[in-house]
Amino acid sequence: MFNEEIILSKWVSDMYDMDQTDMSDVEFALSIVGEKPKRVLEVACGSGRILVPFGKAGHTVKGLDFDAYMLEKIPAKAKGMKNIAWQKSDVIKDDWGKEYDVVMLAANFLFNIIADIDYEKAQMLVIKKSSDALVSGGHIYIDYGYTLHPENWFANANETVVWQGTDSNGNTGKMALLDSSFDSKTGLNKFIRRFELLLSDGTEIRQDIPSTKHFATLEQIHQWLEDAGFIVEEEYGDYRRNPIRETTNRAIIWARKM
Ligand SMILES: C[S@@+](CC[C@H](N)C(=O)[O-])C[C@H]1O[C@@H](n2cnc3c(N)ncnc32)[C@H](O)[C@@H]1O
């Protein structure tokens, strides 16, 4: 007997870590946060891809994530560092602590939240919790995949392979997205995540996981920020500091808690 969920989580964490080699988002975030050392909380820090470089840049960093396989990759990357901490927590249900100068909702976290509450409420909640965790005058940093035309981005009946490869346990396979649709009225994107794995002992796993995510508009994010007591200071549509427009693909927001 084996636990499919554990095998898939381990495979996903290895694939994520191997795949995410582009660091342009991290370099950009560092340039916005600035050189003066700050107390930084990264919400959903995963394997430390952002957390560790922030610590190396001199900030005192803490990361929260509920995926043990992701978190267990941090120690090897953070050897000898004294200014880094991480904790296994569900960022929807658990407390984040207080007195941070910066809270990071980076790497598209607004669209990667896993929660058993309404998706839009979860997005609103993480912005509110960011405010509660900050000192007055502290900043929230949001980096969110964004388009002015989500109906074109998300409507895709074809299969898109996200990861393909072999993990450190010798389990091999792929994860693909399919049947993606978008409802312009509700902002909901529905799709299937398909896992097809061949385990090192020859067992095959195939799982189709129906998923629903909410695409928050810029107007909604602005409203949630205002409701949580933030004022937007900087906003960009890409890592070249262009404003959000037809051709840009991100919403990067730096907002101060009043
Ligand atoms: C795409 S990864 C990003 C990791 C990291 N920020 C980076 O840039 O490499 C998204 C992370 O969000 C975490 N996550 C999603 N929902 C969460 C929740 N409710 N509580 C804690 N972590 C969560 C996942 O475990 C995963 O590690």
PDBQT file of the ligand as one rigid body, heavy atoms in Angstrom, charges set to zero:
ROOT
HETATM    1  C1  LIG A 301       4.104  28.273  -6.426  1.00  0.00    +0.000 C 
HETATM    2  S1  LIG A 301       4.711  27.874  -4.819  1.00  0.00    +0.000 S 
HETATM    3  C2  LIG A 301       5.700  29.314  -4.483  1.00  0.00    +0.000 C 
HETATM    4  C3  LIG A 301       6.775  29.106  -3.471  1.00  0.00    +0.000 C 
HETATM    5  C4  LIG A 301       7.736  30.279  -3.298  1.00  0.00    +0.000 C 
HETATM    6  N1  LIG A 301       7.050  31.488  -2.911  1.00  0.00    +0.000 N 
HETATM    7  C5  LIG A 301       8.550  30.535  -4.548  1.00  0.00    +0.000 C 
HETATM    8  O1  LIG A 301       8.440  31.592  -5.130  1.00  0.00    +0.000 OA
HETATM    9  O2  LIG A 301       9.277  29.649  -4.956  1.00  0.00    +0.000 OA
HETATM   10  C6  LIG A 301       3.233  28.147  -3.892  1.00  0.00    +0.000 C 
HETATM   11  C7  LIG A 301       3.353  27.715  -2.449  1.00  0.00    +0.000 C 
HETATM   12  O3  LIG A 301       2.153  28.085  -1.770  1.00  0.00    +0.000 OA
HETATM   13  C8  LIG A 301       1.969  27.171  -0.717  1.00  0.00    +0.000 C 
HETATM   14  N2  LIG A 301       0.598  27.304  -0.194  1.00  0.00    +0.000 N 
HETATM   15  C9  LIG A 301      -0.561  27.323  -0.899  1.00  0.00    +0.000 A 
HETATM   16  N3  LIG A 301      -1.607  27.464  -0.058  1.00  0.00    +0.000 NA
HETATM   17  C10 LIG A 301      -1.096  27.537   1.201  1.00  0.00    +0.000 A 
HETATM   18  C11 LIG A 301      -1.679  27.661   2.485  1.00  0.00    +0.000 A 
HETATM   19  N4  LIG A 301      -3.012  27.749   2.643  1.00  0.00    +0.000 N 
HETATM   20  N5  LIG A 301      -0.864  27.704   3.572  1.00  0.00    +0.000 NA
HETATM   21  C12 LIG A 301       0.479  27.615   3.411  1.00  0.00    +0.000 A 
HETATM   22  N6  LIG A 301       1.092  27.469   2.220  1.00  0.00    +0.000 NA
HETATM   23  C13 LIG A 301       0.309  27.441   1.121  1.00  0.00    +0.000 A 
HETATM   24  C14 LIG A 301       2.286  25.833  -1.364  1.00  0.00    +0.000 C 
HETATM   25  O4  LIG A 301       2.577  24.843  -0.399  1.00  0.00    +0.000 OA
HETATM   26  C15 LIG A 301       3.494  26.213  -2.231  1.00  0.00    +0.000 C 
HETATM   27  O5  LIG A 301       4.710  25.953  -1.584  1.00  0.00    +0.000 OA
ENDROOT
TORSDOF 0
